[in-house]
């Protein structure tokens, strides 16, 4: 990897690019459930996300939302040609920073138990497995469990 990979906050204007990345990563094309309207609606409802770029191209996106005292990562996707280059880590870092700034106690997510690269990314960032959702991801050849993972966040101190 050359240079430090960074991510910036997602805006509603990024919804189309994010939706394309989410659809490509899911293997479901436009039927992934994360079209541009869903991304915009999540942002409008208090959600937040991050965008990773290489030159002027959007190569990665992450979307999250508040969930009680927690924040939940809903989706992380990096363009296949750019995987393993640090963009996924930059996206997770950006979302964790935003979640902590919003006052979340922890960041939670679900990852397919057979997605070794994603699990390695999350574990490398400090996420720990806190549970399993049996047969959560439906695939043409069967169902895959989801690992539920959490990362404790250092919330900013509130002024007294």
Secondary structure, 3 states (H helix, E strand, C coil): CCCCCCEEECCHHHHHHHHHHHHHHHCCHHHHCCCHHHHHHHHHCCCEEEEEEECCEEEEEEEEEEECCEEEEEEEEECHHHCCCCHHHHHHHHHHHHHHHCCCCEEEEEEECCCHHHHHHHHHHCCEEEEEEEEEEEECCEEEEEEEEEEECCCCCCCC
